[in-house]
Amino acid sequence: MRVAIITDTYFSTNGVCRTYQEMAKYCRNKKIQLDIFTIGKKKAKQKNKTVTIYQFPTSWPVKYYYDLPPFDIKIIPQGFKEELLKTNYDLFHFATPASLGIAARFILLNNPKPKVGIFHTMIAEYAASWTHKNLEKFPAALKNQVAGFSQATMWQFLKWFYAKMDLVLAPSLEVKNHLKILNRPIDIFPHGVDTEKFNPRYKNSKTKNKIPVALYVGRLSIEKNLDLLVKVFKEKKEVKLWLVGDGPYKKGLKSQLPKAKFFGYLQGKNLSTTYANADFFVFPSITDTFGNVVLEAQASGLPTIVTNVGGPQELVKNGINGLIVKPKTKEFGRTIDLLSQDEKTRNFMAKNALENAKQHTWSKAFDKLFATYKKLCNKKIT
């Protein structure tokens, strides 16, 4: 089997990139031919065993988000069509509905080979959140109306983008149910975690936090619902808040949470150590489709607090390895009080969180994905 992945983002620091970087490792180990087409600063091709990465620069770039590659108004980069069509792929995997994905959709419109589209991000909900925030000085009625329009418009675009896919893959059951609006066959593509990289062994046994530490890892942006952490932690004195990541809301968060510790982007051992030395994990998002960081926290031995909206809740067994709560200040605050004040409960949940993470390996996730690929290819042939 030879697979082509089309993704606008591969080298950034986010869950989508991490997924395909892990997929590249898997394919090299399994000797599966994988070609990745992505946006880069210049045209380039790099091959590592059975995995080849093609990079294409944007011609007419429009920056639409601080840490993502720009949208190319020209749509089809120079040389992209030729590279995409010169190889007889068994299957095309559309990872992102941005400019490179749109280009591939046009190019492969009449290609008979199976096409799989992945739904990684609640883009329509993000659009509504960004619109609402940017219009914060306007009357509430106007804000809601414009945000609702932007969300509906984005869903119309997504329906168009996924209309020709033979299969759409969702990262969680909740998202799968949400995607019925696309009117396409839908299946689940679970994610995984590297339990060697994220592991309690990175905990410094000589240093014990004087007061419990709650950790957040992820993008520091409004669509992550971080205002909930602001409301909760500005009144908390018996628990510390650590935040790992960067984003456009970092300055605003720092001004509102002067006692919190901001680490910025962390990688490698520094990230592993920070995870392991916290006491529990907080993830207030209501727009995430899966939440790789929740699994990373569990693999590091941390109980996790998530909301009852979105995909991350499917990784948590309420009261067993973490807590699932409504995205409300009082409810979220109570769960933080519980985990910060009850070490016995924390230890019980930490043990179960670790066991849960061990069941979600990248190898198992990609075994399932490639079994889905093969089933789809065989169906096309017959």
N, C-alpha and C positions, 0 to 999 in steps of 0.2 A: 504494500500500500504506500502511495505517495500522496501527501497532503499539503495543500497550500493554505497558509493562514494569512489573512489580510487584517492588519491592525494598525491604526494610526499611532498607537503608543506602545512602545516596547522597552525603551531604556529609562523611562521615568520611575519614580518611586510611588507605586500605587498597587492596589490589589489586582488590577487587570494585567499589568506588566509582570507582577510576581507570578501569576498563573501561567503565563506563556514562557517565562524564563524557566519555570519548573517543568513545563511541558517539553521544552528543548532538551533539558537534562534527561528526561524520561526517554525521549526518542533516540538520543545518542546511546544510552545504555541498552535499549532494545533494538538498536540498529534499524530504526524506522526512518524512512526518507521524509524529511520535513523541510519545507521552504517557508520562510517567514518574510512577508512583504510589509514594510513599515516606513514611516516618515523619518528622515534623517537630515542632518545639516548639509550633507553633500551626497551625491550618488556614490554608493559603495556596495561591495559584495564581500561577505566573509563566510567562510566555510569551516565548520568544525565537525569532523567525522560525517555523520549523516544529516546534519542540520546546516542549512544555508540561510543567511539573513541578507535580504536585499533592502537597501535604504534608498529613498528617493526624496530629494529636497522639494520644498514647496516653491511654486513660481510666483503666485500672487497671494502671499500669506495674510491672513487676518487672525490676530490673536484674540481668542475668546475666553481663555481661562489661563490663569497664571502659570500652572505647571504642566500644561498639556501642549503638544505640538499644535501649531496654528492650523486653521482651516484654509485649504487652498481653493480660492475662488475659481481657478482654472480647472479644478476637479481632477483631471487626468494628468499626472506628472509625465514629463518626457521620459520615454523608454519603459514606462510601467506596463503598458499594454503588450509590448513585444516580449518582455520577460515573463509576464503572466501566462501568455498563450504558447510560448515555445516548448513548454514541458507538458506531457500528457498526464495530468494529475487525475487521481481517482476521486478526489473530493476537494471541495473548496469550503473553507471555514471562515466565516465573516465574524470578526471579533468586535468591531466597533462601527457604529453607523455614522462615521464622520467622512471627511473628504475622500480618503483612500478607499473606504468601504463603499461609498457612493460610486466612485470611479469603477471599482470592480463589478458592482451591480450592473452598470451600463454595459461594460465590456462583455460580461458573461451572461447577458440576458437570454440568449438563445443557446447557450452551452448546455448540453444534456447531462453533464456530470452532476452528481448530488451536491447540493449547497446547504450548509448548516449555518444558521445564524445564532449567535450567543447573545443573551440579554444580560449584560453585566451591571448596568447602571440605570437607575430610575431617572432618566434624563428629563422626562416631562415634569416630574415632581421637583427636580433640581431647578428647572426653568421657572416654575411657579415661585419657588423659594427665593431665587435671585431677583426676580421681578418685584416681589413683595418687599424685599429688603431695600432695593434701589429706589423704591417709591415710598419709603417710610415717612416722609414729610407730607405726603398727600393724604386726603381723607380716606378712611377705612373702606368705604364703599367703592371708591375708585381703585384702590389698591387691589381689592379682592376681585374686581371685575377684570382688570388688566392681567393679574396673575392667572386667573381662570382661563382667560383667552390664550395666554402663552402656553399653558399646560395642554389645552385642547389642541392647539395648533401643532405642538410637538408630537402628540399622539397620532395625529393625522400623518405626519411625516414618518413616524415609526411604522405605521400600518403599511405605508408605501414601501419602505425599505425592506421589511420582512415578507412582503407579499409573495415573492418568488422563491422563498426558502422552502426546501423540502422538509426541513425540521428546524424548530426553534428550541434552544436549550435554555432552561432557567436554572439558577443556582439553588433554589429552594422551592418548597411546595407552595408557600404563600405567593411567591412571584409567579409560579406556574399558573395558579388560579387567576392571578391578576392579568396574565397575558392571554386569556381567552378572547380578549378584545381584538387580538391580531387575527383570529380565525385561521390559525395554522396548526399543524401537528406540533405538540409540545412534549418535551421530555425533561428529565432532571440531569444536570451535570454538576455533581457535588465537587467541592474543592477539598484541599488537603492542607497539611501542615508538616513542616520539617521538624520532627521531634528530637533531632540531634542539635539543631540550631537553637530551638526554643526548648529549654529544659531547666528544671529546678537546680541542676548541678551548678548553674551560674550564680546561685545565691551566695552571698558572702556571709558565712556563718559567724564571722567575728564581729560583724556590724549588724546590730538589731535596731530597727527604727524605734525611736523613743515614743513616738505616737504613730498609729497606723497610717499607711500611705495608700491612697487611691490613685490608680494610673489610668490615663487615657492615651491611646496611640492612634494617630490618624491625621487626616487633613484638618487644619485649623480654618474652617470655613463655615459660613452660615448654614449651609444645607446639612451639616452634621448635627444640628440642633444643640450647639454648644451653649446657647443662652440658658439652657436648663442647668448646666453645670455652674454657670455664673450665679443663678438664683439660689442654688443649693449651697455652694461652697463659700459664698461671701459671708455666710453666718456661721460656718463651721469652725470650731477652734480645736476640736479633739481629733482631727484627721487632716492630713496633708493631701494636696493634689499635685501630681506630676503630670505634665503634658509633653508628649513626644510627637514631633511633627512640625510642619510649617504651613503657612497659608495666608490668604488675604485678611483673615480675622485675627491674626496673632497680636497686632498692636492693640486692637480693641479689647481682646481678652486680657492682655497684660495690664491695661489700665483699670479693668474691673476686678481682676484677681491678683492684687499686688503680692499676696503671700504664696501664690502658687509657683512651682518651679517649672520653667520652660527649658526643655533640652534641645529644641530644634530637631532637625533630621538626625537620626542615629542609624547606623548600619553595623553589621557584623557582631562582634563580641560586645560592643558597647550597648547595642540594642538588646541583645540576649540578657546581659547583666541587669539592665534597667528593668526589664520585665520581671526577672526572677527576684529582684530585691524589693518589689512592691508587695503590698499585702492583698489587694484585690483590684479588679479591673472595672472601670465604668465606661459604658458606651451608650450615650443618649440618643443616637441617631434613629430617625424614623423613616429614612430614605434608602438605607443600605439593603442590597439584595441578598447578601450573604454575611459579610463581615469576617474577612480573613484574620483580622487582628484579634477577634474573639477566640478563635482556635489557637492563635499564637500565645495568648494569655493563658488559656487552659493548659497548653503544653508546658508552659512555664510554672504551672502549679498554682494558678490564681483563680479564685472564685470570680464569677463575672456577673455584673448587673447590666441587663439590657432592657429595652422597652418592648412592649407587646405589639409593636408595629414594625413590619419588615422581616427580612430573612434571619437576622442574628438570633432571634428567639428560638429557632429550631435547633440551635446548637446547645441550648440551655435546658436542663431539667429543673424546673422551679423547686427550690428548696433542697435540691440534691447536689448540683454542681454550680449553682448560682441562683440568681433571682430574676424573675421577669415581672416588670412593673409598668404601669401606665406612665406615659411621658408627662407627668405632672410633678410640680415642685414638692408637694408634701409626700407623695408616694415614693418618689425617688430618694428624697431626704431620709425617710424612715429606713429604707433598705441600707443606705450608707451608714446610718447609726447602728443598725444591727450588725453589719460586718465589721465595723470599726470597734465596737464595744464587746463583741463576743468572739474571743479567739478560738474557742472550742468549735463553734459553728464554722468559722473560717477554715480551720484545719480539716474538718469533715468535708466541706465543699471542695477544698483544694485537692484532696486525694481523689475525689470523684471527677473533678475537672480534668485531672491528669489522665485518668483512665479513659475518659471520653475522647480526648485528643488522640490517644493511641489508636483509636478506631478510624481516624480520618487521615490516612496517609495519602500523599500525592500519588503513590503507585496504584493504590486502589481506585482513586479517582480517575486516573488516566486509563487504567484497565477497562473501566466502565465506558469511558468516552470512546475508546477505539473499538470496543465491542459494538457500540452504537453506530460508529462509522461503518463497520463491516456489514452490519445488518442493513443499513441504508443503501450501501453499494450493491449488495446482493439483490435487494428489492428492485433497484433500478435495472439491473441486468435481466431479471426475470420478467 
